[in-house]
Amino acid sequence: MQTSGDPAPTVPTVSASEISRLAGVTRATVSNWRRRHDDFPAAVGGSENRPVFDLNEVREWLIGHGLDPARSPAAELRAVLRSRLTPADVARLLDELERADGRWTIGDHRDSDEPVDEVLRALDRCTAAEGMRVAIDILAERGLEEIAATGVYPTPEPVATLMAAVVAAAAPPIDVLDPACGGGSLLCAARAAGARELYGQDVLAVQVARARLVVTAETGVTPHLGVGDSLSADAFAGLEAAAVLCNPPYGQRDWGSAELAFDPRWEYGLPPRGESELAWVQHALAHLRPGGTAAVLLPPAVAARNAGRKIRANLVRAGTLRAVIGLPPGVAQPWHIGLHIWVLRKSDSGPVGDHLLFVDTDTEQPDTDWAALSDRVAEAWRTFLGATPRRAADAGLAAVARLIDVLDDTVDLTPARYVRTDLEPRAVSDRTAAAVTTLGESTTRLAAQVAALTGWRESPERSWRSVTVAELADRGRLDWIRAVHGGPVDAESAARPVLTAPDVASGAPPSATTATVAPAEATVLAAGDILVPAVRSDRGGGRAARVAGPQDAGAVRGPHIHLLRADPASLDPWFVAGFLGGGENQPMTRTATIRFDPSRLRIPILPLAEQHRYGALFRELFLTRVAAREAADAAERAAEQLTAGLTAGALEPDDTGDRR
């Protein structure tokens, strides 16, 4: 393998931030070492603001001072990758990488390539300490750094397992296709559910290489993989599989609606330009053999948008759509919404079912046992497939609706519309009263918070002198701990609550969750940490940064959260958090990609006393937003409870008089 660009340096180098991750300390600590220790290794390159150091000299220095630079092989692998290979180099490495005799190799027939050899050694160390999936994920992160992919999200293992269980409910699938396979999570789940032949395609070559390595290593099956856009360049045209699993890109506007207008896959209607998800649904159906099953993970808006009503109606009327399973927010990206799993079956010339299964798993209970809940969902689906579909109804979880009742003017397939909890009048009345009481309490808190939102005055127009997050990190004013992906969690971290990306915007405290982080990447939060979600976190598409409080201290930082630790002698945390999401930073925080890089966000240069004044007001503003969100959610829940009771006949208006 030949690397690109200028000749590689003779020694691997690391930045000051990468040294901090190697040593398990903050960026400010590394700056202090450089100032206080005359024997600290001198910079060998870079710039005055971003120096780089000889990795081997740094290791020797750390060991000589009683520090273990290898206690985080994952951090070391990241440092070596950044110093030795470009993202394009890593993409080629992934494509050639193989696992042989317990080691990583790219083949014996090549010239010695020092940068690649160094990476392979670091990759072996990371694999031995953290596992193969963590090591490959780190490689893929580097390989994807220069690729702008939007609307593409990984499929967490619990969700992938549920989707595979659904398609395997009737019989273990012999062959499975994932036309947007990403890193291979769904293919691994399909193999665990009994599949023997695995097919996958992805538009990103890095993801295809990643899937090849992950699936082969974890399942022992070599998958059949293709590179390209499945909608416009199907790598498996003509393939009919027993099952299709798919977590497609969301919100694509350029999926080829005009070029593919006469494509034979659109059996249920031409998908409108803004309904790319319904193109993926029909693509999945086109790859099923008669009697096959597909499970497609979709955003909830697909179930109700007016533009897709005709296609939804045709899917329901033909008996092709068999179930819609609503997931709770926080189990898959985008974290702030509850996704839906659409379960579809291709007709095998047998009788068409006249019922549709709806499942709503959003129990609003933070301590929900996801494994037990998944078992109930799978059991409801298996029961629905039996001779008496109506027996699949499960109070509070699953409902069975007649197709004729679904085919109204809107064909809204949102599960919550059909799943009814206990409709005994007393129970409904008690729940409604409790919801209204909660609404009253939340509006009281909101009113008090609004009253506290004071302390500003008119200011003459001023222009800011500012500095970027990267520059603050380079100067030791803050430590930037990058966001990580989910992965296996160690025993120590598993015992701690986890703060997820949705918790950052909502202000919710950490709790038990299905989101996990790999041992080497686990970061325990401290009060004062600045938390910046790597995923969009509000209705406007922005990222609502906040500061960790005492209730967050001791929790583990969940996936997709950047963490900034500010030097309190230089920076007020709430001042930083407030400016991260406003002003000239706003366009950058609204980017759709989950590989969000906060390094270019700018912070004004102000005296610490003035920062404190701004920070105090930003904190009150955040608390007001939290109180407003809680009141809005409480109003929605109260309205839902009362509406459901009135329309189901469990409640009726009393005799208190004319409300008009």
Order of alpha helices (4+ residues) and beta strands (2+ residues): beta-alpha-alpha-beta-beta-alpha-alpha-alpha-beta-beta-alpha-alpha-alpha-beta-alpha-beta-alpha-beta-beta-alpha-beta-alpha-beta-beta-beta-alpha-beta-alpha-alpha-beta-alpha-beta-alpha-beta-alpha-beta-beta-beta-beta-alpha-alpha-beta-alpha
